[in-house]
Amino acid sequence: MILPLALTDRRPEQIYQDMHPMVESALRHSMTDALNLYHEINELVAIENLEMQLPEDMLTKEGKMHVKRNPEQNHSRRFIQHIIAKKQRFDLLIKNLDYPALIMAAYPQAKLLEKTKFWDDLEENLANPVLLRGISSGKIAHVVRENQQDYYFIETGYLGNYRSQNNPTGRKVYHRIVRNEMQHTKIMDVSDDRWRSLVRFDPKLKYHGWRRGGSKILLVLPSQKPFQFFGEERESWIKTVMRTLKKHTDREIVVRHKERRGDRTESNTIYDAMDKDIYALVTYNSIAAVEAVAHGIPAFALAPTAAAPVCSNDLTQIESPVRPHPDIIYKWLCSIAYGQFTLDEMLTGQAWQMVLENNERPTFSY
């Protein structure tokens, strides 16, 4: 199995740093504890759900609330509180774990290296593929690519990270892992099992086909970082886009600036914005292009993006946007679901195994 050099840039909890002189060994200790705790919690939950262990009325959320309200049922109550405490400890461990380290947690032989040390011995560090996170690692990605080595890029997932019944706080549940790119730009020919699972997780993601109508264009402005990655100038790009749009359409242009994540997910979400009489969405390489097409709104993306196979990059065609057949969109959505992973999948090694399988999958074109 291919195991990359995992470049880490986050430190674990202080208790692990106090036990280890090196950040890498501290991270390895914490991620091993997280993996062991994950399996322990699963075993405890399995015991909890056995009718022979707990009364049937405790198998529901209402039953568990009953236990909390009735402390005289000490044994059952203590058992549930024990599981809750374990889950809280697990969540804290995961919160403080570095993502490349997390993905390699199931592989003890994987090598971890602080990102700042990457430049100390380039020849050795370029001997294997590199696993890195965040667009701030762009300089490293360029060097790896120039040396004809593979890099695997980790960032926020495409869909499923907004508030829903199964994600009440709107936390980042899904994360993408991409080979040699920032986003998946091809459609993998895969089954729809992961897409159906994603829709069960958040039913609002169900695809309903292309919307018609709308009088406005939503221009989603990304931060400076992706422009730095691709070697472009943000303000110049904005001026060019505005000039081109005004030349080819009379529609109102609504500008959406990138705000902090909490503001984008708690209120005035991208979905709220798209539901306000939007005809088409224009952006650089924002995930908003993916969200738009999945929401039934045509998108224009002017840099590599996961929406590239199903959107346009020619603003002169703003009045005749690309709208692939819904069957094509469904194939693309299935591919999107195969490119993003939950923290549990990352921790247990399932995500990395699927990433390697994705490298070998056939692609779909139309």
C-alpha positions, 0 to 999 in steps of 0.5 A, spaced: 500 500 500 502 507 498 503 510 504 505 518 503 509 522 508 504 526 512 506 533 513 503 536 519 501 543 522 497 542 528 500 540 535 496 535 539 493 536 546 498 539 551 498 533 555 501 529 549 506 534 548 509 534 555 510 526 554 514 527 548 520 531 545 517 531 538 511 533 535 511 527 531 511 522 536 506 526 540 501 526 534 502 519 533 500 517 541 494 522 540 492 519 534 493 512 536 489 513 543 483 516 538 483 510 534 483 505 540 477 510 543 473 509 537 473 502 537 472 502 545 466 506 544 463 502 538 463 496 543 460 500 548 454 502 544 453 495 541 453 492 548 448 498 550 443 496 544 443 489 546 436 487 549 439 483 554 444 488 557 439 494 558 431 494 558 428 495 551 425 502 553 432 505 554 434 503 546 430 510 544 432 517 545 426 518 550 428 512 554 435 515 555 432 521 557 428 517 562 434 514 565 437 521 566 431 523 569 430 517 574 437 517 577 435 511 582 436 506 576 444 507 577 447 501 573 443 503 567 445 511 568 452 510 570 453 506 563 450 511 559 454 516 562 460 512 561 459 512 554 457 519 553 464 521 557 468 517 552 464 520 546 466 527 549 473 525 550 473 522 543 471 529 540 476 533 544 481 528 541 479 529 534 478 536 535 486 537 536 488 532 531 492 534 525 488 532 519 494 528 515 496 525 522 488 523 522 488 520 515 494 515 517 492 513 524 490 506 522 497 505 519 503 505 524 508 505 519 506 511 516 511 517 517 509 523 520 513 530 519 512 537 521 510 541 515 516 546 517 521 541 516 519 539 509 525 543 506 530 541 511 531 534 506 528 535 500 531 529 496 529 524 502 522 528 503 520 527 495 522 520 495 514 518 497 508 521 495 506 527 500 499 528 504 498 535 506 492 540 508 490 547 506 491 551 500 497 555 505 501 548 503 501 551 495 508 552 495 510 545 497 505 542 492 508 546 487 515 543 489 512 536 489 509 537 482 515 540 479 519 533 482 514 529 478 512 526 485 504 525 487 501 530 493 494 528 496 491 535 498 486 535 504 480 540 505 473 541 506 468 537 503 464 539 498 457 537 500 454 535 507 457 540 512 451 545 513 446 544 519 441 539 518 438 534 523 444 529 523 449 535 523 445 540 528 451 545 529 453 545 522 460 542 523 465 540 518 463 533 517 466 531 510 473 533 508 475 532 501 482 528 499 484 529 492 490 527 488 495 532 485 489 537 485 485 542 489 479 539 487 476 533 483 476 535 476 473 529 473 467 524 474 469 518 477 464 512 474 462 509 481 455 507 484 450 511 487 451 508 494 455 514 497 451 519 494 444 515 497 448 515 504 449 523 503 442 524 502 440 520 508 445 524 512 442 531 509 435 530 505 436 537 503 441 535 498 436 531 494 437 533 487 431 535 483 433 537 476 435 544 473 431 550 476 428 555 471 427 562 471 431 567 476 433 574 474 440 575 478 447 573 477 450 571 484 458 573 484 461 569 489 468 572 491 473 567 494 479 570 498 486 571 496 489 564 497 486 561 491 489 566 487 496 566 490 495 558 489 494 559 481 498 565 480 493 570 479 491 577 482 484 577 485 482 585 484 484 584 477 480 578 476 474 581 479 474 587 475 475 583 469 469 579 471 465 585 472 466 588 465 465 581 462 458 580 465 456 587 464 458 586 456 454 580 455 448 581 460 443 586 463 442 582 469 443 584 476 449 582 479 449 580 486 456 580 490 457 575 495 463 576 499 467 570 503 465 571 511 467 567 516 465 560 516 460 561 522 456 566 519 456 562 512 453 556 515 448 559 521 445 564 517 445 567 510 448 561 507 449 560 500 443 556 499 439 562 502 443 566 497 441 562 491 434 562 493 433 569 492 431 569 484 438 567 482 439 565 475 446 563 475 452 563 479 459 565 478 466 564 482 473 563 481 474 556 484 469 556 490 465 550 492 459 554 491 460 552 484 458 545 486 453 547 491 450 551 485 449 545 480 447 540 486 442 545 487 439 546 480 442 553 478 447 553 473 455 555 475 461 559 471 467 557 474 474 560 472 479 556 475 479 548 476 473 546 481 470 540 482 464 543 478 468 543 472 465 537 468 458 540 469 459 548 469 462 553 464 468 557 464 466 562 458 462 568 461 461 570 454 456 565 454 452 567 461 445 567 457 446 560 455 449 557 461 451 549 461 445 545 463 447 537 462 442 532 462 440 531 470 442 523 469 449 526 468 449 531 474 447 525 478 453 521 475 457 527 477 454 527 484 455 520 485 463 521 484 463 527 488 460 523 494 466 518 493 471 524 493 469 526 500 470 522 507 467 523 514 472 523 520 471 516 522 472 514 515 479 518 515 481 515 522 479 508 521 483 508 514 477 507 510 478 514 507 485 512 505 483 506 502 478 509 498 483 514 495 487 509 493 482 506 489 479 512 486 486 513 483 484 506 479 477 508 477 475 509 470 472 516 469 466 518 465 465 523 460 459 525 455 
